Amino acid sequence: MHDRSPLAPEKFPKLPDIEGVRLATARAQYKSWDRADLLLGEFSEGTVVAGLTTTSKCPSPEVEWCRAALAGGKARALVVNAGNSNAFTGRRGQAACEAILDAVAGELGVAREEIFLASTGVIGVPLPEDKAKDGLRQAFSKLSVGSDASWLHAASTIMTTDTFAKGAGATAVVGDRTVAVVGIAKGSGMIAPDMATMLAFVFTDAAVSPAYLKTMLAAAADLSFHAITVDSDTSTSDTLLAFATGAAKNAEITGPDSPGADALQAALTQVCRDLAQQVVRDGEGAQKLIAVNVEGATDDASAKRIALSIANSPLVKTAVAGEDANWGRVVMAVGKAGEPADRDRLSVRFGDTVVAKEGMVVDGYDEAPVAAHLKGQEIEIGVNIGLGQGRATVWTCDLTHGYISINADYRS
C-alpha cells in the first residue's frame, strides 16, 4: 500500500443502508496481502440493473458476461474480485467465471443471468478458481448470519493501487418518497474511461425501469466517469453498474416525465461525479487535482475533445507538477486536438488570471498570481476557443515521479 494521497477526502462519508442490498467481504488472497479482496452483494427480488463497460477490444470475460447479462435488466447478486483482472487469460479465465456463477447461483438460488461479475488487478494471470471458491464460501457464511459489510469495508475490499476507499451518497425526493443513492468505486491508474482500471457500483432503493435506469446512468457517466483521465489508458476491465431495488416503493420512474425523475437524475449524477473526482484525486502519484474548463468551442463534443487533449498531455501535467505556468503547452494541446480552433481568438487562463489571448501573451502579464495558484492542490486551467457556445469540464491530475515508481514496480 502506498501513502494516502494528499488529495484524499478527510474521511469516508457516512452513507445510509440501501434496503434490498446485503454485502459481505472475504479474503480470497488473490495476492499476498492481509486484507479482504472479494466482495459479494446480494439483492432482493425485483432489483433491476443497468451498466456501462469498457470499449476496450481486449475485455475480460467478466466484462463480456456483464454485457450479455445486462440485456435481461435484472440482478440478484454481484461478485467483485480485487488483485487479479482475469483479463487476457483464455479458457482458464472463462472457467473461473463459470465456477463463480455456478457457486453463487447454487448457494443463493438465483439465475446465472442475474449475477454480475467484475475483477480488477494484474492483466494476464488467470483468476485462481480455488481461491475464488474459498472466498465465496467465506462470504456466503457471513451473509447467512446477517453479518453485512459496511460501505467502507466494501469500498476498501475492491481497491488495488488505490490509497483510500471511495464512497459517495445523495438523496432525492421522488413523489412522496425520499430515496437514497450510494456508490463505491475503485481506480487510481489506467484511467481514461471510455465507457477508468476503474470499477464503480451504484445502489438505490428507488423504483425505476431498467431501460430508463440505463438512460440515466449514461447521462450521469458523461458528466463524471467519461470526464476524467489520469494517464489516457483505458482498462480492459472498466465496469459501471447501477442497481435499483425498488424498496422505496415510489411510483416507478419510466421516463423523464415521471414524478421525481429529475431529482433522481441529479442525485445519481452527483454520486457519479463525486466518485469520479475521487478517482482522479487518487491518481497514481498525484499531488494536484486539475480541472480543465473549455468554453467557446463549436459544440459541447468538440469542447470535451479539446479538454481531454489538454488533460492527457504529459507536458501540461508535468508543468503543473512543477508549478510552472507554461501556458504554451496548453496552446499546444488545443492545437493538436484536431478540433476547430483559431489561434487569434484563443484565450488561456490559470485560475482567474488570463495569461494569453488573441494569439499572444496579454499585455503587462504578471506571472506572480499564476505561480501562487499553481502552488495549491486544486488547479484550474481555462480555455476559451472563441468560436461558439460549446463547453465542457474534464478532471485530471498532475504527472509526477510517483506515477513512474508505482507502475515500474506494479508486478514486483
Protein Blocks (a to p, Z undefined) as FASTA:
>chain_A
ZZddfkbcfbdcdddddehiacddddehlaacdddfbdcddddehiacdddddfbfbbcf
klmmmmmmmmnopafbdcddehiaoiakljmlmmmmmmmmmmmmmmnopafklcccdded
dehiacdfklmmmmmmmmmmmmmnopacdfklmmmmmpckbcbdcdddddddehjaccdd
ddddddfbhpacffbccddddddfbdcdfklmmmmmmmmmmmmmmmgcfklpacfkbccd
dddehlnopacdfbfklghklmmmmmmmmmmmmmmmmmmmmgghiabdcddddehiablk
lmmmmmmmmmmmmklmmmmmnopacfklmmmmmmmnopacdfklgccdehjbcfbgehia
cehiafklmmmmmmpmbdcddddehlambdcddddddddfklmmmmmmmmZZ
